[in-house]
């Protein structure tokens, strides 16, 4: 199967996400993937475009979107949103040529501004929903512009779901939000990427126990919760590895707290990040309560579980559904500190929980298995082109939940 994936960032980004892992797994299975990536951008914490050396798997081709030199994201107000719109229009002009040149059978889209790419496309189309895109766009536009942007955002989302032959979603919450029109394609982990034994890990020079987080620094991560918990537990080290738009702001906050037991090592490539995880004693998923978090299926849940680490998460829907047997939950500094202390002093229970989490991920969330499911879902839809667009969807979005304290 030949797949075209227009990506609205640089493929060799330090933040290695769902699409990198799914498409890499597909290449390993003999499929060809053509990635259409953004032109180079100035690297900064704000846009998250930090590139690393990544070897492409056999069968993957990365092409760059052609944009006139005089069009630069640097001068555009609200540059992230408008840059995405410009990038989508430029990509749409290249789509048909790439489909013909590489004999593309499947066009895979994932973001709202990509809906113009559906025009006159003569191949199977897939819309993959990794997050609640409308809620994320609401955050990025802000309260002043959102009333103007919202009708267009909902129209784009509805058009993508209604017009594509297949819609896949990373969480059951997103499937429910589309009234069941999306098929569940959960997140997972590639066991081939995991560190093997102590010799393949990192010797972190922080006092133990080490309470860790690895992932993108985004607005929906509750760094204040971690900082306030660290202030209560001066004998523990809190290591937050990764980078993103909130890294600079988080470092500034940390300096103001004066905490000496919190460490921010910055951007890590995916494999180094997993080595950090393998060295943690307890792993955190500290997401803020809200629609973005409750629709998410955090990749780190599967990475932590595959490495047999005890996990503490704030109570978000998909983690509660998947992790009720092996994840502890807490939403306040007091609850989080209590949960950490409990796990540190309960080795037998920790072994039982981590074994349960490992089995779940191994059986149902290996990217090798999920790539096969993706191909099966596409195969079931191919040849069933819709002749007319169904009525618009009326989405059922999860309301924000209260943030009452919960710990095991």
N, C-alpha and C positions, 0 to 999 in steps of 0.2 A: 504494500500500500504506500502511495506517495502522498505526503501531507505537507501543506503549506501553512506556516504559523507566522503571521505578522505580529512582531513583538514591539511594544512601545517603549523599549529601553534598550540598553546594550546587553547582548546575550552573555558576555563574559563578566557579568556583574558579580560583585562579592556576595550579594544577597541571592542565594541559590534557592529557588522556590519550587512550587508545584509543577510548573510547566517544564522547567529544566529536568526534573526527575522523571516525569512521565514521558517526555519526548526522547530523553536519553535511553530510557528503558525500551521504547519502541524501536529505536535504532539498533539496539543490541539484539532485538528479535528479527532483524532483517528488513525493517521498513525504512523508507527514505524520508527524511524530514528536511524541508527547506525553511530556514528561519529568515524572515525579513526584519532586520533590526534597525533601530534609530541611528542616525549619524552620530559621530562623536559629540559629546557635550562636555562642558567644563565640569570637572569633578568637584563635588562639594557634599557636605553633610546634608544640605537642604534638598538636593535632588537624588541623593543616594547612588549616583553613578560612579562607583569606584570599581574599576576593572581589575581582574586578576588573570593570571595565566591559567587557562583551562584548555585541555586538549579535547578536540571534538571527536565524538565517537564515529566509527565508520558508518557512512550513510547519512551524515548530517552535513548540510551545506548552509553557510551563513552569508546572506547578501545584505547590502546596506541600502536603505531608502535613499533615492536621489532627490535632494532638495537644493534649489539654487543657493549659491554661496551667500547672496545678500540677505537671505532669510535666516536670521539667527535667533535662537531662543533668548539671547541675552537682553534684547531690547523690548521684548514683548511684556506688557503688564499682565499680571496673573499668569506668568509664563508657563507654569506647569500645565494648566488646563488648556490654554490656547495653543501651546506647543503640541499637546496631544491631538487637538483638532486638526492642526496643520499637518502633523505626521500621518494622521489617518487619511486625509485627502490625498497626500502624496503617495501613500501606500496603495490606495484604491486605484490609482492610475497605473500601477505596476502589476496589479494582481493578475489580470488576464494574460499578460505576456508571460509571467512566471508559470501560470497554470499550463499554458501551451508548451513552454520550453521544457518543463520538468515533468510533463504528463501527470499533473496533480490530480488526485482523485478526491482529496478531502481538504477543505479550507477550514481551519480551526481559529475561531475568534474568541475573545475573552473580555473585552472592555467596551463600554457604552459608545465612545466616539467611533468605533469600528463599523457601525451599522451601514455607512455608505459603501463598504466593501462588498455588500451582498448584491449590489446592482449588477444584473446581467451575468452573474457567475454561473457557469455550467458545470458544476461538480457538487458533490455532497458537502453540505455546510454543517458545522458543529459550533455551538456556543457553549463554552465552558464557564460556569459560574463558580469562581473560587471564593468570592466574598459577596456581601450585600453592597453592590456597587452604588446604588442610589444613596444609601446612608453614608457611604464614604465620600461621595461627591457633595453631599450636603455639608459635611465637615469642611471640605476644601473650599467651597464657595463662600461659606460664612452666612450669617443670618440676613444680611442686607440683600445680597444677590440671589439667595436661594429661591425666593418666591418667583423670580423671573426664570430661573434655570430648571426648576422642578418639573414643569409640564414637558419640556423637551427631554429631560432625563428619563422620565417614566415612559415617554413615547419610544425612545431609543431602546430601552430595556424590553418593552413589549414587542417591538418589531423584531429584535434579535431572537427572542424566544418563539414568537409565532412564525417567523419566516425560515429559520434554520431547520434542517431536517431532524437534527438531534440537539437537545439541550442536556448537558450534564451538570451536576452540582456536587460540590465538595462535602456538603453537610446535609443531614436530614432536615434541618431548619430551612435551608434554601429550597429543598424539594417541596416542603410544605408551603413555603412562600409563593411558589409558582402553581399552587393547587395541584401538585402531582404531575405537571407537564415535563418536569425535568427528571432525568434518571440519575440515581445516586452513583457517583464515582468518587469514593472517599479518598482522603489523603493517606499517605503511607511513608515507607522508608525503604531504601535499597540496602539489603543486608550486605551486599558486596562492598558498600562504601564504609562500613563500620570499622573502627579500629579493632585490631585483633590482639588482645592481650596487653600486658603492661608495657612491653617493648615498643608497641605502636602508639602509646598514649603520650601525654605530656606530664612532666614533673612540675606541677604548678608550685611556685615558691610563695604560697600564701599559707598562713596558719590554718590548721584544720580545727573544726569541720568547715568544708567549703560548700556554701549554698549558692547554686549557680543558675544562670539564665543564658541561653544562646538563641539569638534571633534578631529580627529587624527592630530597630529603635523607631517605633511609631507612636502616634498620639493615643492609641488605645491600650498601650502598656502602662501599668500603674507603677511608675518608678517611686512615687511618694510612699506607697505601701511598703516597698522594699527598704527604702531609706529609714522609715520610721521603725521598721522591724529591726534593722541593723543597729539602730540606736539603743534598742533594748537588749541586744545580744552582742556585746563588745568582744566576746571570746570567739565568735564565729566570723568567717570571711564571706563576704557576699561579692560574687564575681559576675558581672553582667557583660557578656561577650557579644560583639556584633556592632553594627552601625546602621545609620539611616537618618531620616530627617530630624529626629529628636536627639541625636547624639550630642550635638553642641550644647543644646539647652540642658540636657541631663547632666553633662559635665559641669556646666555653670551652677546648677542646683546643688550638685555634690560638693563643690567648693564652698558654697555658702553654709552647708550643714556642718562642715568641719569633721565629718566622719572619716576615720582612718582605717576602717575595716570594710570599706566598699571599694571595689576596683573595676575600672572600665577600660579593658585592654583595647577596645576599638574594633575596627573591621577585621574579620577573619574570613578566609575562604571556607567553603563548605566543609572540606575534609579536616582542616585545622579546627574549625568550630566543633566538629564531632569529637575530636581529641580532647577539647576542653570539657565537653559533656562527660566523656569517659573518666575524667579526673574529678568530677563533682561528687560530693557525698549525698546531696539532695538537690533536686532540680525543680525550678519554679515556672509556672505559667501565670504571671500576675497581670491578667487582662482587666481593664475597667469594665464595669457593668454598662450595657448599652446594646443597641441593635447590631453594630459591627461585630462585637465580641460574641454575641449569642448566635450569630450566623456562621461564625468561623469554625473551622476544623483545624486547630493549630498543628502544623507540621512537627513542632517540637514535642508534642505528646507522643508521637510514634517514634521519634528519634530517642527520646528519653527511655521509653518502654523497651525498645529494641536493645538498648545498652543496659537494661536491667537496673535502672535507677529509681529510687523512691521519688514520687512526684507530689507536689502540692500545687493546686490551682485555685484561683478564684472561681466561684460557682458560675460557670457559663454552660449553656445548654448542651452543646455537643460533647464537651469533656465530661459532663455529668452522665450523659447517655452511654458513652463508651467506657468511661473510667470508673464507674461506681464500685467496681470490685478491687481496684488497685490504686486509685488516686485519692489523696486527702484534700479537703476543701477548706479554705479560710478566706475571709474578705476584709479583716481588720488587722492592724499590727499585733494586737494582743492575740487574736486567733492564729495568725501565721506563726508567731513565736512559739505558741503552745504546740502547734502541729509539728514544727521543726524539732522541738524538744522531745515530743512523743516518739517520732521516728528515730531519732538518734539513740533512744533508750529502749527500742523494741526490735532488736535484730531478727528474732524469729518471725514476727509479723511482717517485717520488711521483706524478708526472703520469700514469704508466701505471696505477698502482694506483687513483688517484682516478677516472680515466676508467672503469675496470672497475666500480667500485662504483656510479658514477652510472648506468651502463647497466643494471645489475642492478635498481636501485631504480626507474628510469624504466619498465622493461619489466614488472616483476612486483609492485612494491610502491607504486604510486600509489593513494591512497585512492579515486580515481575508479574505477579498475579493481576494487579490492577491494569497493567498495560494490555493483557489479554482481554480483560473485561471491556476496556475501551474499544478494542477492535471488534469484539462481539456486538457491542451496542451499535457501532457504525454499520457493520455488516447487516444487521437486522433492519436498518433504515434505508440503506442504499437502494435506489430504484423506486422509492416511494415519494417522488417529488410532489409537493403540494400544488394543486392547481389554483387554489385561492386561499387568501389569508383568513384564518378563523377570527372570531370576535376578539377584541382586545382583552387582555388579562386584567383581573382585579386582584392585586397582590394582597396577601395576608402577611403583614410584617409583624414581627415580634415586638411588643412594646418593651421599653427599658424596664429592667427589673430592679427591685430594691436591693440595697447593698448591705443587708443585715449580716451579722457575723455568723459564719459557719465553720466549724472545724471538727475533725473526727473525734 
